[in-house]
């Protein structure tokens, strides 16, 4: 379908077509060496959720930047209520009713909730003085309108809020700006399933009030659940806009997104399982986790399931030496390990791919080549001098193996989410680690990149590595792992063999601490 093709018409409950509030017409945008958007048309209608999907690098982020006033189109136009507009800045777009909630939330942690909500839109007393009482009164009012009993106090520092609460503050800010359009960029990527369900209910309330939502997500099941229409971008071009009710299944969307067959999203688990490589006994850090014991064998992919705050990430960071362990023992092939720092872990052949690749996995200002070499720089030194030729050759080989699509010499900040994750994988694969911890390995990346990450995980397992996968997505764990441990309240509550995998059993373990269940499950040797 071409970008100028008319979108299917959806109707309101009374049979009328929702009115168009914002329209992009034949928009193109180019950056040096990259055609980000080419002749893309899209409209957003009042009281409708319009989902935007596509692989990383498809043009979604650029389209968001154009709509939010962060980038001007090279060709084409943007209109609001049929009136052509040209935004001077994101603030200008907000004042005209278009508010964007980015995946990396734009919250100032040092400011209060009220100060964040009214940032750039401060209520004044006597016409010139910031009125804190008025800001806090209106904050209380708008939060109560959104969610009764949110537990958020107007004077509370934003740093004290959970991710879900910060997102609520961003939505409150949008309403204060009287937003007619709210753009949500991967809004559920960092939320638990319960928090994501609450957000979806809130979105339904917003559209009932006539707000138009542009919902950008890689979670296709979620898209089909909440969207009225779905637009697919590929390679910077409009591929299709579909009525969500007409979509047969997620496979149809995947085919439109990737333009190539993905025969198996999840590769077969056929690695030969060998000896116990890693044994953890009684790992404890008072507060986050206690008495955590588990094993991982050569060729095995072991999952860790649980709710947000269950202690999974904290346990893995403790294992890697990034957080202090109060007690507990680690063994590699029967030999005791003394890991106090990440340097100790790397020396022991342990790699950790963190859940936040941008903050903890990469140096975004450095090139892809430099990021790949970061954990093994000594391998590229001759007589203490760094050999850039050797480094670049190795990085190119790693990029080719991982099907990296992008410029290795460019800063990591310019890479798509999927390519950024591949840089992190390449960095640790170069160390020769045989114990690899993947924490939320596919968060915020598209389905094509997910398939490649799963392939890489099983390729490493096939080479004899012991793999740990921490994930909030149960289908991912159940289709990638050989065994799954469930954590709740900082403890392991259950160990589930592949033959016994079921969402019910895994969720039962994940909620154990909240349901009054007892101690850790017995762990097999």
HURALIN-V203607 format. One record per run of one state. SS is the DSSP state (~ for helix, > for strand, _ for the rest). FROM is the first residue (numbers start at 1). LEN is the number of residues. If there is no record, write none. Layout:
ss = <SS & SS>
from = <FROM & FROM>
len = <LEN & LEN>
//
This chain:
ss = <_ & > & _ & > & _ & > & _ & > & _ & > & _ & ~ & _ & > & _ & > & _ & ~ & _ & > & _ & > & ~ & _ & > & _ & > & _ & ~ & _ & > & ~ & _ & ~ & _ & > & _ & ~ & _ & > & _ & ~ & _ & > & _ & > & ~ & _ & ~ & _ & > & _ & > & _ & > & _ & ~ & _ & > & _ & > & _ & ~ & _ & > & _ & ~ & _ & > & ~ & > & _ & > & _ & ~ & _ & > & ~ & _ & ~ & _ & > & _ & ~ & _ & > & _ & ~ & _ & > & _ & > & ~ & _ & ~ & _ & ~ & _>
from = <1 & 11 & 12 & 17 & 18 & 20 & 32 & 34 & 46 & 49 & 54 & 60 & 68 & 75 & 81 & 83 & 86 & 90 & 96 & 98 & 102 & 112 & 113 & 118 & 124 & 126 & 129 & 131 & 132 & 147 & 157 & 158 & 161 & 163 & 177 & 181 & 186 & 193 & 209 & 212 & 217 & 220 & 227 & 229 & 235 & 237 & 244 & 247 & 250 & 259 & 276 & 286 & 289 & 298 & 301 & 307 & 312 & 320 & 327 & 333 & 335 & 338 & 342 & 348 & 350 & 354 & 357 & 362 & 367 & 368 & 381 & 383 & 385 & 387 & 388 & 402 & 411 & 412 & 415 & 417 & 430 & 435 & 440 & 447 & 463 & 466 & 471 & 474 & 481 & 483 & 489 & 491 & 498 & 501 & 503 & 511 & 512 & 515>
len = <10 & 1 & 5 & 1 & 2 & 12 & 2 & 12 & 3 & 5 & 6 & 8 & 7 & 6 & 2 & 3 & 4 & 6 & 2 & 4 & 10 & 1 & 5 & 6 & 2 & 3 & 2 & 1 & 15 & 10 & 1 & 3 & 2 & 14 & 4 & 5 & 7 & 16 & 3 & 5 & 3 & 7 & 2 & 6 & 2 & 7 & 3 & 3 & 9 & 17 & 10 & 3 & 9 & 3 & 6 & 5 & 8 & 7 & 6 & 2 & 3 & 4 & 6 & 2 & 4 & 3 & 5 & 5 & 1 & 13 & 2 & 2 & 2 & 1 & 14 & 9 & 1 & 3 & 2 & 13 & 5 & 5 & 7 & 16 & 3 & 5 & 3 & 7 & 2 & 6 & 2 & 7 & 3 & 2 & 8 & 1 & 3 & 11>
//
